[in-house]
Amino acid sequence: MKIAIIDADLLGRTKHRFPNLVCEKLSAYWKERDAEVELKLDYEDLDKYDRVYISKVFTDTWVPDWIANGVNMDTCEVTLPENIFVGGTGFFFEKAPDLDPEIEHHMPDYHLYDDWIASEVKRAEEERKKAGKKFNRTSFMVKFKEYTDYSIGFVTRGCFRKCPFCVNQKYDHVFCHSPLEEFYDPSRKKICLLDDNVLGCPSWKKILEKLIAMKKPFKFKQGMDERLLTEEKCEMLFNASYDGDYTFAFDNIEDYDLIHRKLKLIRKYSKVTNIKFYVLVGFKSTDAEDIENMWKRVELLMRYQCLPYIMRYRNKNETPWKESKYRGMYVAMARWCNQPSFFKKKSFRQYCEANQALVKTEGHVCSSMKALLDFEQEFPEIAKKYFDLRFDEFDGKW
Ligand code: SF4
């Protein structure tokens, strides 16, 4: 039996560096049945395989037209050759069908990407050699750490909030999905959880206790629901060996007071600066009010020394911020906030000035500065309130 597995996001997105868990589970499932499994890196000669699995997480990842045209996202109908199987939110968005439980609950094949990683290393090494430069393997391998260092899985599934912008619409509660043992590989240094709303699970405490008892750094990659934080949750989370940034979301301005209370709670338990919040923008509207709401949230987070990460809303068909009169502001704000090295050291105005200073053509105004000036002219009060705020000036003032 010849099986080809295509991680469409790996092929279609140049900077994508995260293993596709479904591909890894499929690989393990078929290898266990003595199949010849290949991570296929193109869409050629697919008729030579008994089964070809194509998995895609992101809707805007490119796949060949004959595949894209063979999948109806709304009805989930598929008209493709019978050896081709497609799946994932990238093809079916919130309607993506579940995997067969035997595959879903299979230990992933964490070595599916090994040959691809080895060939990337070889290529980079040769390129450096040709250019007469030294190759630092250790620093090059950092970009593959999610493939090499982590056990990955979902301890819970589902969410009760049903946020209209989220693919997670199938369930109305959070429930235990996989025991850690199902995907935990003791030879791996860390644990990466992909749960959507672990803090909303009635068993959250047992889950955290178990993770802490593993004595390995862990992280909830998709972010946690800050609105559900309690004293007990904070105490456990912020005393755990957490890997990288603590990530939460501040999607709605209506949650401002609640998030404010929770930020105070976080700061009661932790002084760490690696706390990040996704800030969704351009969803309800893309007008000046939306820009102001973005600023209100950024300012509050800044005050509590948390980092905003601007998420510009897009769905399977539309990217509303791109059509906005304030498109330039969305781009400039995202560039400033999403690069902590700038956000921590410069106000928005200073960031735009630094960009302008790089312009060589006399009289040319760079896009960031233009966005700032245009918005300031139209809304001087908003600009006065926010454009000169600096993260480092709030240090220790919460
Ligand atoms: S809380 Fe998070 S996971 Fe739940 S529906 Fe909203 S965005 Fe999705």
Residues whose N, C-alpha, C, O or C-beta is under 5 A from the ligand:
A	BS01	SF4	C159 R161 K162 C163 C166 N168 D196 N197
